[in-house]
Amino acid sequence: MFDLYNPRSVALALEMLSWGFFLGLATLFVALVFAGGKLEHWIRGLLITNGILCIVNGIGYVLANQVDPVQIFASNAICLCLFAFFNKLINSAK
């Protein structure tokens, strides 16, 4: 019942709810923060894409049709863009 690898477990249902629905909503709301230059535009677009894919992936899990590879690419691209953004922000503050 609490085994994460059992498709009918409570733990897996909670994990899919958190990774699918709540992470999707969080990234959609965080996307509203970034506006301005070209890098911020990319970050915003990737966050919106990731938020939509999280929600679609959560629904897809229920329907047994997930889109994990696209979401993994979007998540990695977000990390790289955020690294560049905060690096630029730190360097401009010096």
N, C-alpha and C positions, 0 to 999 in steps of 0.2 A: 504494500500500500504506500510506503514512503520511499520506495526505491526509485531513483531518478531515471533508470533505464527501462522501467516498466511503462508501457504506453498508456496504461489505465491508472497510474498512480496520482495521488494528490500532489506530490512534489513536482512532478513533470507538468501538471496542469498549472501550478503556481509559477513555475519557471517560464512557461510559454506565455502566460498572462503578463509577467513582468517584462520579458524580452520583447514580446510582440506589441502589446498594447501600450504599456506605460513608457517604455523606451521610445517608442514611436511618437507618442505625445510630447515627451520631453524634448526630443530633437526638433520637432516642429516648432515648439515654443522658443527654443534656443536660437533657431534660425532667424527669428524676428529681431535679435540683437544686432546682427551683422548687416551693416549697410555702409555704403561708401565706395571704396576703390575696387579695383579689379579682383584682388585677392579676397576681399570681403564678399564680393559677388559670388565667387566660386565656393566659398565656405557656406554661404547661405543656400546656394543651389544644391550642394552636396548634402547639407543637413536636411533640407526638405525632401530630397530623394531618399535619404536614409530613413527618415520618419515614415514616409509612405511605404517603403519596402518593409520596415519593421511590422507595420500594421498588416500589410498584405501577407507577409510571411507568417504572422500569427494566425490569420484566417486560413492561409494555405496549409498550415499544420493540421488544423481541424479537418480540412478537406483532403489531406494527404497530397498536397501539391505545393512544395516550398520553392523559394527563389534564393536560397542561401548564397550561391557564388556571387551574384550581383550585389547583394547586401554586404558581403565581406569586402568586395572591391570598394564600395562606397564608404565603408567605415575606415578602411586604410587610407583612402584619399582624403577623408576628413582629417585624420590624424596628421598627415603630412602638411595639409594646408594650415591647420591650427598651429603646428610647429613653426611654419614660416611666418604666420601672423604674429604670434607672441614673440618670436625672435626679432622681428622688425619693430615691434612695440618696445621691447627692452632696449634695443640699440638706439632707438630714437629718444629714449628717456635719458641716455647717458650724455 
